[in-house]
Amino acid sequence: MNRNYLINAIKELATAKDYSFHLSESDRLVEQIKGYPLLMLESPKFVEMEGRRHGKVTYAVKLHAMDQAAKLSPDARNVAYSGLEDLLVETFMQLSKKQKIICVESLQISSGTAQLTPHGEIAVTATAKVITTF
């Protein structure tokens, strides 16, 4: 139940910002992408649980923010990377305010020149531990 809540909360935040949302559970990322901008969530990983009937579940979350960049100049790419980083920070800040989310810890954001698809996009990746309550 917490896993579904977490996925749906991230999806809600993505669509509120006019981003497409994809949950990637396979190697078929390229086939799933129909347009940009988008947030792509890798399947959350169950890290640990505390408590029996009531307690906490911690998930490792990896979220990719992507946008078109095939025709961007280097300066425009840097601006776009900065915008995607801001988007990810804001998304995790908003996520921490959701009802069943206790907190977001160890948020790390990285951007690189490697592309996740052959579409020529820019991508910024965030990883974090998300602690939920049950």
DSSP file (Angstrom, degrees, kcal/mol; ACC not computed):
  #  RESIDUE AA STRUCTURE BP1 BP2  ACC     N-H-->O    O-->H-N    N-H-->O    O-->H-N    TCO  KAPPA ALPHA  PHI   PSI    X-CA   Y-CA   Z-CA
    1    1 A M     >        0   0    0      0, 0.0     4,-2.3     0, 0.0     5,-0.2   0.000 360.0 360.0 360.0 -42.7    0.0    0.0    0.0
    2    2 A N  H  >  +     0   0    0      1,-0.2     4,-2.7     2,-0.2     5,-0.2   0.885 360.0  54.8 -64.2 -37.4    2.8    2.5    0.8
    3    3 A R  H  > S+     0   0    0      2,-0.2     4,-2.5     1,-0.2    -1,-0.2   0.940 110.3  45.1 -60.7 -48.0    4.5    1.7   -2.5
    4    4 A N  H  > S+     0   0    0      1,-0.2     4,-2.7     2,-0.2     5,-0.2   0.893 112.4  52.0 -63.5 -40.0    1.4    2.6   -4.5
    5    5 A Y  H  X S+     0   0    0     -4,-2.3     4,-2.4     2,-0.2    -2,-0.2   0.933 110.8  48.1 -60.9 -45.7    0.8    5.7   -2.4
    6    6 A L  H  X S+     0   0    0     -4,-2.7     4,-2.2     2,-0.2    -2,-0.2   0.926 112.9  47.2 -61.6 -47.3    4.4    6.8   -3.1
    7    7 A I  H  X S+     0   0    0     -4,-2.5     4,-2.4     1,-0.2    -1,-0.2   0.933 114.3  46.8 -60.5 -47.2    4.1    6.2   -6.8
    8    8 A N  H  X S+     0   0    0     -4,-2.7     4,-2.4     1,-0.2    -1,-0.2   0.851 109.7  54.1 -66.2 -34.3    0.7    8.0   -7.0
    9    9 A A  H  X S+     0   0    0     -4,-2.4     4,-2.1    -5,-0.2    -1,-0.2   0.920 111.0  45.1 -65.5 -42.9    2.0   10.9   -5.0
   10   10 A I  H  X S+     0   0    0     -4,-2.2     4,-2.3     2,-0.2    -2,-0.2   0.900 112.6  51.9 -67.2 -39.7    4.9   11.4   -7.4
   11   11 A K  H  X S+     0   0    0     -4,-2.4     4,-2.6    -5,-0.2     5,-0.2   0.918 108.9  50.6 -61.3 -43.3    2.7   11.0  -10.4
   12   12 A E  H  X S+     0   0    0     -4,-2.4     4,-1.8     1,-0.2    -1,-0.2   0.908 111.0  48.3 -61.6 -43.3    0.3   13.7   -9.0
   13   13 A L  H  X S+     0   0    0     -4,-2.1     4,-0.9     2,-0.2    -1,-0.2   0.888 112.0  50.1 -65.2 -39.0    3.2   16.1   -8.4
   14   14 A A  H ><>S+     0   0    0     -4,-2.3     5,-2.4     1,-0.2     3,-0.8   0.944 112.2  45.1 -65.0 -48.5    4.5   15.5  -12.0
   15   15 A T  H ><5S+     0   0    0     -4,-2.6     3,-1.5     1,-0.3    -1,-0.2   0.818 106.1  61.0 -69.3 -28.8    1.2   16.1  -13.7
   16   16 A A  H 3<5S+     0   0    0     -4,-1.8    -1,-0.3     1,-0.3    -2,-0.2   0.785 106.6  47.3 -65.4 -25.7    0.5   19.2  -11.6
   17   17 A K  T <<5S-     0   0    0     -4,-0.9    -1,-0.3    -3,-0.8    -2,-0.2   0.205 123.3-107.6 -98.0  13.8    3.6   20.7  -13.1
   18   18 A D  T < 5S+     0   0    0     -3,-1.5     2,-0.4     1,-0.2    -3,-0.2   0.824  75.3 137.0  62.5  35.3    2.5   19.6  -16.6
   19   19 A Y      < -     0   0    0     -5,-2.4    19,-0.2    -6,-0.1    -1,-0.2  -0.889  56.9-119.8-106.1 141.2    5.1   16.8  -16.9
   20   20 A S  E     -a   38   0A   0     17,-2.3    19,-2.9    -2,-0.4     2,-0.4  -0.455  30.1-141.9 -69.0 154.4    4.3   13.4  -18.3
   21   21 A F  E     +a   39   0A   0     17,-0.2     2,-0.4    -2,-0.1    19,-0.2  -0.979  20.3 179.1-124.9 135.3    4.9   10.7  -15.8
   22   22 A H  E     -a   40   0A   0     17,-2.1    19,-3.0    -2,-0.4     2,-0.7  -0.999  19.5-151.2-134.2 137.4    6.3    7.2  -16.4
   23   23 A L  E     -a   41   0A   0     -2,-0.4     2,-0.8    17,-0.2    19,-0.2  -0.941  20.1-151.9-102.9 115.1    7.0    4.3  -14.1
   24   24 A S  E     +a   42   0A   0     17,-2.7    19,-1.2    -2,-0.7     5,-0.0  -0.791  33.6 153.7 -95.4 111.5    9.8    2.4  -15.5
   25   25 A E        +     0   0    0     -2,-0.8     2,-0.3    17,-0.2    -1,-0.1   0.165  64.9  35.7-116.7  14.7    9.7   -1.3  -14.5
   26   26 A S  S    S-     0   0    0      0, 0.0     3,-0.2     0, 0.0     0, 0.0  -0.877  89.8 -95.4-152.0-178.2   11.6   -2.6  -17.5
   27   27 A D  S    S+     0   0    0     -2,-0.3     3,-0.4     1,-0.2     2,-0.3   0.336  97.9  93.5 -84.5   6.2   14.4   -2.0  -20.0
   28   28 A R     >  +     0   0    0      1,-0.2     4,-1.2     2,-0.1     3,-0.3  -0.143  39.7 131.4 -97.7  39.9   11.9   -0.6  -22.4
   29   29 A L  H >>  +     0   0    0     -2,-0.3     4,-1.4     1,-0.2     3,-0.7   0.903  69.2  55.6 -57.7 -45.1   12.2    3.1  -21.5
   30   30 A V  H 34 S+     0   0    0     -3,-0.4     3,-0.3     1,-0.3    -1,-0.2   0.877 107.1  50.0 -59.1 -39.0   12.6    4.3  -25.0
   31   31 A E  H 34 S+     0   0    0     -3,-0.3    -1,-0.3     1,-0.2    -2,-0.2   0.770 107.9  54.7 -71.2 -25.3    9.3    2.7  -26.0
   32   32 A Q  H << S+     0   0    0     -4,-1.2     2,-0.4    -3,-0.7    -1,-0.2   0.780  86.1  92.4 -79.3 -27.2    7.4    4.2  -23.1
   33   33 A I     <  +     0   0    0     -4,-1.4     3,-0.1    -3,-0.3     5,-0.0  -0.551  38.4 164.5 -78.9 122.4    8.4    7.9  -23.8
   34   34 A K        -     0   0    0     -2,-0.4     2,-0.3     1,-0.4    -1,-0.2   0.540  64.7 -21.2-110.0 -13.6    5.8    9.6  -26.0
   35   35 A G  S    S-     0   0    0      2,-0.0    -1,-0.4    32,-0.0   -15,-0.1  -0.966  74.2 -63.2 178.0 168.6    6.9   13.2  -25.4
   36   36 A Y  S    S+     0   0    0     -2,-0.3    31,-0.1    -3,-0.1     2,-0.1  -0.828  84.5  47.3-119.9 158.6    8.8   15.7  -23.2
   37   37 A P  S    S+     0   0    0      0, 0.0   -17,-2.3     0, 0.0     2,-0.3   0.582  76.7 154.8 -77.6 158.1    9.0   17.1  -20.5
   38   38 A L  E     -aB  20  66A   0     28,-2.4    28,-2.8   -19,-0.2     2,-0.5  -0.993  42.2-140.1-151.0 157.1    8.7   14.1  -18.3
   39   39 A L  E     -aB  21  65A   0    -19,-2.9   -17,-2.1    -2,-0.3     2,-0.5  -0.987  22.2-164.1-114.4 126.1    9.4   12.6  -14.9
   40   40 A M  E     -aB  22  64A   0     24,-3.0    24,-3.0    -2,-0.5     2,-0.5  -0.956   2.1-160.0-117.3 120.6   10.4    8.9  -15.0
   41   41 A L  E     -aB  23  63A   0    -19,-3.0   -17,-2.7    -2,-0.5    22,-0.2  -0.856   9.6-143.4-100.8 124.6   10.3    7.0  -11.7
   42   42 A E  E     -a   24   0A   0     20,-2.5    20,-0.5    -2,-0.5   -17,-0.2  -0.575  49.4 -77.6 -76.5 152.5   12.3    3.8  -11.4
   43   43 A S        -     0   0    0    -19,-1.2    -1,-0.1    -2,-0.2    17,-0.1  -0.276  55.3-112.4 -54.2 125.1   10.4    1.2   -9.3
   44   44 A P        -     0   0    0      0, 0.0     2,-0.5     0, 0.0    17,-0.2  -0.318  28.5-134.5 -60.0 141.7   10.9    2.2   -5.6
   45   45 A K  E     -C   60   0A   0     15,-2.4    15,-2.7    -3,-0.1     2,-0.5  -0.882  11.5-126.7-104.2 127.0   13.0   -0.3   -3.7
   46   46 A F  E     +C   59   0A   0     -2,-0.5    13,-0.2    13,-0.2     3,-0.1  -0.594  34.4 172.2 -69.6 116.6   11.8   -1.4   -0.2
   47   47 A V  E     -     0   0A   0     11,-3.2     2,-0.3    -2,-0.5    12,-0.2   0.886  53.9 -25.1 -96.4 -51.5   14.8   -0.7    2.0
   48   48 A E  E     -C   58   0A   0     10,-1.2    10,-3.0     2,-0.0     2,-0.4  -0.991  46.7-144.7-161.0 163.6   13.6   -1.4    5.6
   49   49 A M  E     -C   57   0A   0     -2,-0.3     2,-0.4     8,-0.2     8,-0.2  -0.997   7.4-165.8-135.7 139.0   10.5   -1.5    7.8
   50   50 A E  E     +C   56   0A   0      6,-2.9     6,-2.1    -2,-0.4     2,-0.1  -0.992  56.7  21.9-123.3 133.3   10.2   -0.6   11.5
   51   51 A G  E     -C   55   0A   0     -2,-0.4     4,-0.2     4,-0.2    -2,-0.0  -0.176  64.0-121.4 100.9 165.0    7.1   -1.6   13.5
   52   52 A R  S    S+     0   0    0      2,-0.5     3,-0.1    -2,-0.1    -2,-0.0   0.786  98.7   5.5-109.6 -64.5    4.5   -4.3   13.2
   53   53 A R  S    S+     0   0    0      1,-0.3     2,-0.4     0, 0.0    -2,-0.0   0.772 140.8  20.9 -94.7 -29.6    1.1   -2.8   13.0
   54   54 A H  S    S+     0   0    0      2,-0.0    -2,-0.5    79,-0.0    -1,-0.3  -0.997  90.1  89.6-136.2 138.8    2.1    0.8   12.9
   55   55 A G  E     -C   51   0A   0     -2,-0.4    79,-2.2    -4,-0.2     2,-0.4  -0.945  63.8 -52.0 172.4-150.2    5.5    2.0   11.9
   56   56 A K  E     -CD  50 133A   0     -6,-2.1    -6,-2.9    -2,-0.3     2,-0.4  -0.934  24.9-163.9-127.9 145.0    7.7    3.2    9.1
   57   57 A V  E     -CD  49 132A   0     75,-2.1    75,-3.2    -2,-0.4     2,-0.5  -0.999  14.3-152.8-124.8 129.8    8.7    1.8    5.7
   58   58 A T  E     -CD  48 131A   0    -10,-3.0   -11,-3.2    -2,-0.4   -10,-1.2  -0.883  11.1-169.4-105.9 132.4   11.7    3.3    3.9
   59   59 A Y  E     -CD  46 130A   0     71,-2.6    71,-2.8    -2,-0.5     2,-0.6  -0.934  21.2-134.2-118.4 142.0   12.0    3.3    0.1
   60   60 A A  E     -CD  45 129A   0    -15,-2.7   -15,-2.4    -2,-0.4     2,-0.4  -0.865  31.9-164.8 -89.4 124.5   15.0    4.1   -2.1
   61   61 A V  E     - D   0 128A   0     67,-3.1    67,-2.1    -2,-0.6     2,-0.5  -0.928  16.7-172.2-119.5 135.3   13.7    6.3   -4.9
   62   62 A K  E     - D   0 127A   0    -20,-0.5   -20,-2.5    -2,-0.4     2,-0.4  -0.984  11.3-179.1-126.9 119.9   15.3    7.2   -8.2
   63   63 A L  E     -BD  41 126A   0     63,-2.8    63,-3.0    -2,-0.5     2,-0.5  -0.975  10.8-158.3-125.9 128.7   13.6    9.9  -10.2
   64   64 A H  E     -BD  40 125A   0    -24,-3.0   -24,-3.0    -2,-0.4     2,-0.5  -0.902   1.7-159.2-107.6 130.5   14.7   11.2  -13.6
   65   65 A A  E     +BD  39 124A   0     59,-3.0    59,-2.3    -2,-0.5     2,-0.3  -0.940  20.5 179.8-105.3 129.4   13.6   14.6  -15.0
   66   66 A M  E     +BD  38 123A   0    -28,-2.8   -28,-2.4    -2,-0.5     2,-0.3  -0.958  11.4 169.3-134.1 148.5   14.0   14.8  -18.8
   67   67 A D  E     - D   0 122A   0     55,-1.8    55,-2.5    -2,-0.3    -2,-0.0  -0.971  43.3 -81.1-150.0 163.2   13.3   17.4  -21.4
   68   68 A Q        +     0   0    0     -2,-0.3    53,-0.2    53,-0.2    52,-0.1  -0.341  49.7 153.6 -64.8 144.6   14.1   18.0  -25.1
   69   69 A A    >   +     0   0    0     51,-0.5     3,-1.6    50,-0.2    52,-0.2   0.310  28.9 116.9-154.3   9.6   17.5   19.3  -25.9
   70   70 A A  T 3  S+     0   0    0      1,-0.3    51,-0.1    49,-0.2    50,-0.1   0.820  90.9  31.9 -58.1 -32.7   18.5   18.3  -29.4
   71   71 A K  T 3  S+     0   0    0      2,-0.0     2,-0.3    49,-0.0    -1,-0.3   0.164  91.7 120.8-112.7  18.7   18.7   21.8  -30.7
   72   72 A L    <   -     0   0    0     -3,-1.6    -3,-0.0     1,-0.1     0, 0.0  -0.611  59.2-127.3 -87.0 142.4   19.8   23.7  -27.5
   73   73 A S     >  -     0   0    0     -2,-0.3     4,-2.4     1,-0.1     5,-0.2  -0.356  34.5-101.2 -73.3 164.6   23.0   25.6  -27.4
   74   74 A P  H  > S+     0   0    0      0, 0.0     4,-1.9     0, 0.0     5,-0.1   0.890 124.7  49.4 -56.6 -40.3   25.5   24.8  -24.6
   75   75 A D  H  > S+     0   0    0      1,-0.2     4,-1.9     2,-0.2     5,-0.1   0.913 111.1  48.9 -65.6 -41.9   24.3   27.9  -22.6
   76   76 A A  H  > S+     0   0    0      1,-0.2     4,-2.3     2,-0.2    -1,-0.2   0.860 108.0  55.5 -66.0 -34.6   20.7   26.9  -23.0
   77   77 A R  H  X S+     0   0    0     -4,-2.4     4,-3.0     2,-0.2    -1,-0.2   0.916 106.0  51.2 -62.7 -42.9   21.5   23.4  -21.9
   78   78 A N  H  X S+     0   0    0     -4,-1.9     4,-2.2     1,-0.2    -2,-0.2   0.899 110.5  48.4 -62.4 -39.7   23.0   24.7  -18.7
   79   79 A V  H  X S+     0   0    0     -4,-1.9     4,-2.2     2,-0.2    -1,-0.2   0.911 112.4  49.2 -64.2 -42.0   19.8   26.8  -18.0
   80   80 A A  H  X S+     0   0    0     -4,-2.3     4,-2.3     2,-0.2    -2,-0.2   0.909 109.4  51.5 -65.5 -42.5   17.7   23.7  -18.8
   81   81 A Y  H  X S+     0   0    0     -4,-3.0     4,-2.4     1,-0.2    -1,-0.2   0.927 110.0  50.1 -58.1 -44.8   19.8   21.5  -16.4
   82   82 A S  H  X S+     0   0    0     -4,-2.2     4,-2.4     1,-0.2    -1,-0.2   0.900 109.7  50.8 -61.5 -41.4   19.4   24.1  -13.7
   83   83 A G  H  X S+     0   0    0     -4,-2.2     4,-2.2     2,-0.2    -1,-0.2   0.890 110.4  48.8 -63.6 -39.9   15.6   24.2  -14.3
   84   84 A L  H  X S+     0   0    0     -4,-2.3     4,-2.3     2,-0.2    -2,-0.2   0.881 110.0  51.9 -68.5 -37.6   15.4   20.4  -14.0
   85   85 A E  H  X S+     0   0    0     -4,-2.4     4,-2.4     2,-0.2    -2,-0.2   0.939 110.6  48.2 -61.5 -46.0   17.4   20.4  -10.8
   86   86 A D  H  X S+     0   0    0     -4,-2.4     4,-2.7     1,-0.2    -2,-0.2   0.903 109.6  53.7 -60.0 -41.6   15.0   23.0   -9.3
   87   87 A L  H  X S+     0   0    0     -4,-2.2     4,-2.6     1,-0.2    -1,-0.2   0.922 109.6  47.2 -59.2 -45.4   12.1   20.9  -10.4
   88   88 A L  H  X S+     0   0    0     -4,-2.3     4,-2.3     2,-0.2     5,-0.2   0.906 111.8  49.5 -66.6 -41.5   13.4   17.8   -8.7
   89   89 A V  H  X S+     0   0    0     -4,-2.4     4,-2.2     1,-0.2    -2,-0.2   0.948 113.9  46.2 -60.5 -47.6   14.2   19.7   -5.4
   90   90 A E  H  X S+     0   0    0     -4,-2.7     4,-2.7     1,-0.2     5,-0.2   0.888 110.2  54.2 -62.3 -40.1   10.7   21.2   -5.5
   91   91 A T  H  X S+     0   0    0     -4,-2.6     4,-2.3     1,-0.2    -1,-0.2   0.927 111.4  43.8 -61.4 -45.6    9.1   17.8   -6.2
   92   92 A F  H  X S+     0   0    0     -4,-2.3     4,-1.8     2,-0.2    -1,-0.2   0.841 112.0  53.8 -71.4 -31.4   10.8   16.1   -3.2
   93   93 A M  H  < S+     0   0    0     -4,-2.2     4,-0.4    -5,-0.2    -2,-0.2   0.932 112.8  43.7 -63.9 -44.5   10.0   19.1   -1.0
   94   94 A Q  H >< S+     0   0    0     -4,-2.7     3,-1.2     1,-0.2     4,-0.3   0.867 109.5  57.5 -67.7 -36.0    6.3   18.8   -2.0
   95   95 A L  H >< S+     0   0    0     -4,-2.3     3,-1.7     1,-0.3    -1,-0.2   0.884  99.0  59.4 -60.9 -38.8    6.5   15.0   -1.6
   96   96 A S  T 3< S+     0   0    0     -4,-1.8    -1,-0.3     1,-0.3    -2,-0.2   0.653 100.0  58.5 -67.2 -13.2    7.6   15.4    2.0
   97   97 A K  T <  S+     0   0    0     -3,-1.2    -1,-0.3    -4,-0.4    -2,-0.2   0.509  81.2 112.9 -91.4  -6.2    4.3   17.3    2.7
   98   98 A K  S X  S-     0   0    0     -3,-1.7     3,-1.1    -4,-0.3    -3,-0.0  -0.290  79.9-109.2 -69.3 155.6    2.1   14.4    1.6
   99   99 A Q  T 3  S+     0   0    0      1,-0.3    -1,-0.1     3,-0.0    -3,-0.0   0.863 112.6  33.8 -55.8 -48.8    0.0   12.7    4.3
  100  100 A K  T 3  S+     0   0    0     32,-0.1    33,-2.3   -98,-0.0     2,-0.6   0.385  96.8  97.6 -93.8   4.5    1.8    9.3    4.5
  101  101 A I  E <   -E  132   0A   0     -3,-1.1    31,-0.3    31,-0.2     3,-0.1  -0.836  46.8-176.2 -96.6 121.5    5.3   10.7    3.9
  102  102 A I  E     -     0   0A   0     29,-3.0     2,-0.3    -2,-0.6    -1,-0.2   0.941  62.9 -39.8 -78.4 -51.6    7.3   11.3    7.1
  103  103 A C  E     -E  131   0A   0     28,-1.3    28,-2.7     2,-0.0     2,-0.5  -0.989  43.8-117.8-166.1 168.5   10.3   12.7    5.3
  104  104 A V  E     -E  130   0A   0     -2,-0.3     2,-0.3    26,-0.2    26,-0.2  -0.984  37.4-175.7-115.7 126.7   12.7   12.7    2.4
  105  105 A E  E     +E  129   0A   0     24,-3.3    24,-2.9    -2,-0.5    -2,-0.0  -0.851  53.6  16.1-123.3 158.2   16.4   12.0    3.4
  106  106 A S  E    S-     0   0A   0     -2,-0.3     2,-0.3    22,-0.2    -1,-0.2   0.829  71.4-173.5  55.0  41.3   19.7   11.9    1.6
  107  107 A L  E     +     0   0A   0     -3,-0.2     2,-0.4    21,-0.1    21,-0.2  -0.518   5.0 178.7 -68.7 125.8   18.5   13.7   -1.5
  108  108 A Q  E     -E  127   0A   0     19,-2.6    19,-2.5    -2,-0.3     2,-0.4  -0.997   9.4-166.2-129.7 135.2   21.2   13.7   -4.2
  109  109 A I  E     +E  126   0A   0     -2,-0.4     2,-0.4    17,-0.2    17,-0.2  -0.980   8.3 178.6-125.2 131.7   20.9   15.2   -7.6
  110  110 A S  E     -E  125   0A   0     15,-2.9    15,-3.1    -2,-0.4     2,-0.4  -0.990   9.2-171.4-133.9 141.1   23.2   14.6  -10.5
  111  111 A S  E     +E  124   0A   0     -2,-0.4     2,-0.3    13,-0.2    13,-0.2  -0.980  16.1 165.7-126.9 144.1   23.2   15.8  -14.1
  112  112 A G        -     0   0    0     11,-0.9    11,-0.4    -2,-0.4    -2,-0.0  -0.877  49.1-105.1-146.4 177.6   25.5   14.5  -16.7
  113  113 A T  S    S+     0   0    0     -2,-0.3     2,-0.2     9,-0.1    -1,-0.0   0.605  85.3 105.4 -85.6 -10.7   26.1   14.5  -20.4
  114  114 A A        -     0   0    0      9,-0.1     2,-0.3     1,-0.0    -2,-0.3  -0.491  64.6-140.6 -71.8 137.8   25.0   10.9  -20.7
  115  115 A Q        -     0   0    0     -2,-0.2     7,-0.1     1,-0.1    -2,-0.1  -0.711   8.8-148.3 -97.4 150.1   21.5   10.5  -22.2
  116  116 A L  S    S+     0   0    0     -2,-0.3   -86,-0.1     5,-0.0    -1,-0.1   0.672  85.3  21.0 -87.7 -19.3   19.0    7.9  -21.0
  117  117 A T  S >  S-     0   0    0      4,-0.1     3,-0.6   -88,-0.1     4,-0.2  -0.864  83.2-108.9-137.7 170.3   17.5    7.5  -24.5
  118  118 A P  T 3  S+     0   0    0      0, 0.0    -3,-0.0     0, 0.0   -88,-0.0   0.265  93.9  97.5 -84.1  14.0   18.6    8.1  -28.1
  119  119 A H  T 3  S-     0   0    0      1,-0.0   -50,-0.2   -51,-0.0   -49,-0.2   0.578  96.9-115.1 -80.2  -9.5   16.1   11.1  -28.3
  120  120 A G    <   +     0   0    0     -3,-0.6   -51,-0.5     1,-0.2     2,-0.1   0.760  62.7 152.4  82.6  24.9   18.7   13.7  -27.6
  121  121 A E        -     0   0    0     -4,-0.2     2,-0.4   -53,-0.2   -53,-0.2  -0.294  45.9-122.3 -81.8 167.4   17.2   14.8  -24.3
  122  122 A I  E     -D   67   0A   0    -55,-2.5   -55,-1.8    -7,-0.1     2,-0.4  -0.877  32.1-166.6-102.3 148.3   18.8   16.3  -21.2
  123  123 A A  E     -D   66   0A   0    -11,-0.4   -11,-0.9    -2,-0.4     2,-0.4  -0.999  16.6-170.4-141.0 139.2   18.3   14.3  -18.0
  124  124 A V  E     -DE  65 111A   0    -59,-2.3   -59,-3.0    -2,-0.4     2,-0.4  -0.993  16.5-152.2-125.9 135.0   18.8   15.0  -14.3
  125  125 A T  E     -DE  64 110A   0    -15,-3.1   -15,-2.9    -2,-0.4     2,-0.4  -0.909   8.0-167.8-116.4 134.3   18.6   12.2  -11.8
  126  126 A A  E     -DE  63 109A   0    -63,-3.0   -63,-2.8    -2,-0.4     2,-0.4  -0.958   2.2-171.7-117.5 137.2   17.6   12.4   -8.2
  127  127 A T  E     +DE  62 108A   0    -19,-2.5   -19,-2.6    -2,-0.4     2,-0.3  -0.970  17.9 150.8-123.4 145.0   18.0    9.7   -5.6
  128  128 A A  E     -D   61   0A   0    -67,-2.1   -67,-3.1    -2,-0.4     2,-0.5  -0.985  44.6-112.8-161.1 162.8   16.6    9.8   -2.1
  129  129 A K  E     -DE  60 105A   0    -24,-2.9   -24,-3.3    -2,-0.3     2,-0.5  -0.938  31.0-161.4-101.5 127.3   15.3    7.7    0.8
  130  130 A V  E     -DE  59 104A   0    -71,-2.8   -71,-2.6    -2,-0.5     2,-0.6  -0.951   3.0-154.7-114.1 121.7   11.6    8.3    1.4
  131  131 A I  E     -DE  58 103A   0    -28,-2.7   -29,-3.0    -2,-0.5   -28,-1.3  -0.855  16.0-175.1-102.0 123.1   10.2    7.3    4.8
  132  132 A T  E     -DE  57 101A   0    -75,-3.2   -75,-2.1    -2,-0.6     2,-0.3  -0.715  16.4-130.6-113.2 162.8    6.5    6.5    4.8
  133  133 A T  E      D   56   0A   0    -33,-2.3   -77,-0.2    -2,-0.3   -79,-0.0  -0.872 360.0 360.0-114.4 148.0    4.2    5.7    7.7
  134  134 A F              0   0    0    -79,-2.2   -78,-0.2    -2,-0.3    -1,-0.1   0.307 360.0 360.0-134.9 360.0    1.7    2.8    7.9
